Amino acid sequence: MFFAQILLTSLVTGTQVLLLAAGLYLIYTVTRVFHIALGATMIAAAYGFYAVSHGGGGFWGAFGVGLLVAAMLGVVSFYILRPYINKSQVLLALLVSIALGTAIESIIAIGFGSEGKFLIESVLPTIEFLGLRITQVGFWTLIVGLITAVTAYIFLYLLPYGRVVRAVAQHRECASLLGIKEKRVRLYVFIFTGILAGVIGILTGMNSAITPLSGFHPLILAFIALLVGGVADFKGTIVASYLLVLVPELIIANSYGGVSFSASWKMVFVFIIALASLSIKPNGLFTKVIRKT
Amino acid sequence: MGYIFTILASFAGTLISAVSMHTVFSLMGIFFLGLPTVVKISMYALAISQRAGISPELSFVIAIIVALIVSFLFALLFSRVSPDSFVVLGLASLIATEALLKSWDKVTNGVMGITGVERPFFMSQLSELAVIVLVVAVLILFVEYFFLKTPAGRVMRAYREDSISLEAMGVPTKRFAQTIIIVSGVLLSVAGIFYLWRIQFLDPSTFGIPILIEIFTLGVLALSPKVRMVAIAALFVTFVPELLRFVEFPSWILGYARTLFYALLLMVLIRKLSNNYTVAKRTI
């Protein structure tokens, strides 16, 4: 039962990581840029929700404003990163994205203060089944994860516009030649991933306290999942997202006596796993090595 | 007078950091985002050695050896993984190190940090510290100036533009890049240790993301291969944010305002200077 509870908790956290990694993956496929500011977008949406809900705006009003903030930051990110994307200066774009994320976090800190904020101040309602316990927010995270996965699959693989996105991801010049407005496609991807990050930010904020810097940690976890899984292989990212959450949880839960570890060691284990995995399989868990000439 | 010596020591430390960034980022084009991790670990090595009763001078040697080892590990990683992975792992190392330093409280004193870090006897006063750091910084700057004129220095200047041509000429580019990663790690650690001796306090949040933004601002400002740009970058980064002191901000806002300033500055600088960074395509 203890193991099943850890599995369930890891499933919720792993889904959060996976959703964020999915956003990073989408942006990476159409721009070849690792968009670090997505963590700040996520937390900005949560603060947008906080501001409206504490101003008496109601849940759905606050949710809408949170997503609007996230979408706007998606647009801002796109226009700031566009010059580097066009010139294929991907590492400079990454640096700009870090600076943008830091700027957003600093603005939030100046506006709201750096102390923790709770989106829900009462005790979190929980759901019990088969002796296992999950918070309602955790349950909704799983539902959102499932809906997003199904929608993303239908959109990318079954709808015509999904084919357009994949075309831009594969060869942007060719896509342009076919009359596809690749800049617009990228803009939509940035807005969509911003909204996705916003949803995760609000759900995370409902589960625990948020601070201006609390988006950075899950973002790095999502990045590691993307790298460990392989940037060109989303199946690997799905497996890596859950493994990177589950393995440290199991190590911590089973440590006792002289070698007991607290929850704050999690990120250390994640880093060790990432180092080991990337040293052995630098191209991803399931990526086959292609012979080079 | 204390303010002048503080700002002088700060400028000298920034100058050493600027040389480190100039070598690894501006000249070589390596995005070594794990640099603050190297500095943080070496600073902790110094503070922990002192807590164990070792003299400040010997602790310095230990800290530099630790910086060498950690930089060497990053250099090994550089040769194993893709540039993207190297960048992200560098960032992840910042969080992992902070988590480790917070959690391993028997050794690091956790979130409380380590107070009362002693300075060596010959720089017990702030004025002595400021002068010594400045002398060391100027020496390092001169060494870089003369090094850039040597054949190895020319390799360094050519690396970012065309590493494949260098390889064709028989230069072991990967080993060269690894050496520069180690040198820049050690140089920034020296700056970090001087900073630690100045403030005499260390906690796990020291040398985090704000410092990363600050050192990359230095690197972007000093994109030109000329050494005088390093000094100008250090002057700019040290003195311009000092103007914020004269604005009536509450003290808790000041740190964030400074970080915001550097972040915006970095974005503007990259936008303005990014054309210098990429090699101009030769038209035939």
Interface residues (C-beta under 8 A of the other chain):
Chain A: F34 I36 I80 P83 Y84 K87 Q89 V90 L91 L92 L94 L95 V96 I98 A99 L100 T102 A103 S106 I107 A109 I110 G113 S114 L213 F216 H217 I220 F223 I224 L227 V231 F261 S262 S264 W265 K266 M267 V268 V270 F271 I272 A274 L275 L278 S279 P282
Chain B: F31 L77 R80 V81 S82 P83 D84 S85 V87 V88 L89 L91 A92 S93 I95 A96 E98 A99 L100 K102 S103 I209 P210 L212 I213 F216 W252 I253 Y256 A257 T259 L260 Y262 A263 L264 L266 M267 I270 R271 S274 Y277 T278
